[in-house]
């Protein structure tokens, strides 16, 4: 397990995003090939499995921390502007891609 770990609140937030979009997500890996990010997954283990290089793991975790902070900030603005909703979707897509998930549709 890498030294650097996500904050517990970040892991929780990511699992909630996965739960919210579960019907839209699919793993980019064939069954059994990797740990799969889902609502019960240890996000730290998923990252360590996907990014075995310690430096890369640390970079990915830092990126996820930042993406979650930006996502929370935008979401807390309660903006209905199309640009804000698109930014939220883009951030979610980046988070999911890091975890080996693809969004198969953008329906809400």
N, C-alpha and C positions, 0 to 999 in steps of 0.2 A: 504494500500500500504506500502511495507516495506521501512525502512529508506534508506537502501543501494539501489542504482539504477545503472544500467549499464550506461556507458558513451553513449551519443547519437551516437557517431561514431561506437561504438561496436554494438548497436542495428541495425544501418543502415547496417553494414557489414554483420551481421547475416541474415537480410532480403534479402540482395543481394545473399548470398549463397543459401538461400531457393529458391529465384527466379531462380537462375542458375540451380538448381537441382529439380525444382518443379515436373517434370515428373517422377522422380525417388523416390519421397517421399510419404509416407502415414502415417497418424496418427495411433498411437498404441491404441487410444481410439475409442470407438464406437461413431457414430455421436451424437452430443448433450451432450456428457458426460463431455467434458472439452472445454475450449477455445482452438482453433487450431492455431498453429504457421503457419503463412503464410506471404506473402510479405507486407501486410498492418497491421499486428498485432503489438500491443504494447508488445514488448518482456518482459518488466518488469512485465506487468500484467500476461502474460503467466507463467512466473516463479513463481510469487506470488500465482497463482492458483494451479500450480503443486506441489509447495513446501510451504505449509502454515506455517511451523515452521520457525520463524524468523532467527534462527541460520543456518538452512539448506538453506534458501533463500540466505543469505549472502555468504555462502560457494559456492553455485552454481553460483552466480553472479561473484564471484572472479575467479572461475574456467573458466567461459565463457570469462572473460576479458583476462585471460592468454592464453586460447586456440586461441582466435582471434589474439592476438599479435603474437603468434608462427606461425599461419597460414599465416598472412600477411608477416612475415619475410621470410618464406619459399617460398611463392608465388613471392615475390620481387626478389628472387635470380634467377628467370627465368631458373631454372634448368630443364633439360629434363631427368635427371637421374631417373630411375625407382624407386629407393628408396625414392627420394623426392616426386614423384607423389603418392607413396603409403602412405607416411607420411601425405601428404595433405588429402588424402581420409580418413585416420584413424582419423585425427583431425576433419574433417567434420562430420564423423559418430558419434563421441563423442558429438559434438555440437548438432547435430540433435537428438540424443538419450536423451540428457538433456531436450530438448524441446518437447519430446514425439513423435518424428518422427522416422520412420525407412526408410532406403534406400532399395528399392525393387530391384534395379539393379545398377551396377557400370558403365553403358554405358556413354560415353562422347560425 
